[in-house]
């Protein structure tokens, strides 16, 4: 399934996810990625799914969601990889506009130096850009980009996009202990964001199982330091250090719902249990999906997570 949810989002309320990229195709292989290491790195844009099929599946999901009395705040492009690799992204955003629901894109910004990418993103209502660091060596260590990408071109592309974008632009900075949570790095990111002028800058930590086992969550002092440095340069800063609510609700076949959500959004054990309760299903469904090799259980920070099996895990 290319459309999943709706899922509870800390930033977007109730968000219906659009997965417009096959797993796991990305420009980066971030050390903290909840989907594991990137299976195939790419920087060339290409078509992947037929836009009309995505629209039809989205319309069906919206109808199912409204049938059970739920509203949707955003249609969000949040993919198994980097959504701007989809050369049809702009057309897909335009096709969603008559549906009367705002469109969001969560992107790492790695292709934003390309004019056609900026033009596609400009059609959305809400854009999130990843800015984990502005130092070349740390960027390559934490985001592990395809070698042909250049950080300076990406940062300049972000600035050019921000000057023209009419919607809401936010940024996210993921902190990894011992990599990008030192004062110098945080100060440089804050100074860059001051030039970018996002509506809000989010500071986050890896709350879900990361691609690399060595990735550690920064301590509270480091997170607070980042917040204080950012607020010296920006009006609105928010920390994303907790988990989403367990408010995942079934809209159709519970097995398909679980697999489509966990393909891009690993779920806490508590969230899975609440979902099963709402779906009038029991834990045997999860055990069956695990036996069939479709779902896996992961342990991180003393918690259990469930996600759809990818070759990267």
Buried (B, 14 or more C-beta within 10 A) or exposed (E): BBBBBBBBBBBBEBBBBBBBBBBBBBBBBBBBBBBBBBBEBBBEBEEBBEBEEBBEBBBEBBEBBEEEEBEBBBBBBBBBBBBBBBBBBBBBBEBBBEBEBBBBBBBBBBBBBBEEBBEBBBBBBBBBBBBBBBBEEBBBBBBBBBEEBEBEBBBEBBBBBBEEBEBBBBBBBBBBBEBBBBEEBBBBBBBBBBEBBBBBBBBBBBBBBBBBEEBBBBEEEBBEBBBEBBEEBBEEBBBBBEBBBBBBBBBBEBBEBBBBBBBBBBBBBEBBBBBBEBBEBEEEBBEEBBEEEBBBEBEBEEBBBBBBBBEBB
